[in-house]
Amino acid sequence: MSDILAENLSGKSVMGSDGTELGLLYNITMDLKSGKLHDLVIEPDDELPARSVDFDRNETGQFLISVSRVQAVKDYIVVQR
């Protein structure tokens, strides 16, 4: 995968591998000591039924999706569902 600047990812749409539009990338969490990326923090799409998604959520209701589930970054960030 080619290098992508984090500033180019902010606000990018996130889609499940099944074609479900999940929302917009809000942030990415990382380990400050190792630099390893942990989770994508996704602001859920308002029209997405809450029960249709089984991702963990943070205290504000945003999805937490492990970066290991990222399959592609193009027009959308595609994550494995």
N, C-alpha and C positions, 0 to 999 in steps of 0.2 A: 504494500500500500504506500502511496506517495505521501510525503509530509503535508500536513494541513495545519495552518495556523489556527489556534483556538479562537482568535477574534473573528475568524470567518465562520465559526460554528454557532456563535451566539444567536439565538432566535431562529435557528434552522428547524424546519419541520421534522418530526420523528414519526416513522411509520413502522408498524409491525411487519414481519415477513409474510403475514397473511393479507396485507394490504390495508389494515386498519390504521387510520390516522390517529396517533396517540396524543399529539400536542406539539409544543415547541420546547427546544432545549433551553433551559434556564441557566444551568451551571454544570460543572463537572467537579466531583470531589476527588482528592488525591492525598496520598501519604506525603507529608512535607519532607520527611527524612529520606525516603527512597525515591520520591518522584513518581511512584507508580500510581496510575489512574485507577480509581475505584468505581464510581457510579456516575451515570448521567442523571441529572436532576431535570425532570420533565414537567413543565406546566401543562396539565391535562387539557385536552380539547373540551370545551363546554358542552358539546353535543355528544360526547362519548359516554355511553351508559356505564356507570361506576362498576357494575357487576360484571361487565364484559372483559375486564382487565384484572389479571391476578398478580401484578407487580407489587412489591412493597411500596409503602408510602411514608413520607416523613410527616412531622407534626402539622405541617400546613397543607397536607393533601397532595403534594407533588409526588410523582412516580420516581422511584429510585431503581435504575436499571443498570446492572453491572456492565462495565465496558467490554467484558468478554462476550457479551451478546451482540455487539455491533457487527453487522455483516457487510455493510457498505456505507460510504459517505459520498453522495453525489448531490442531486437536487434535494434528496431527503437523507436523513440518517436512518438506515434500515436496521432494526433490531430483531433478533430471533424471538418468536413467541412460543 
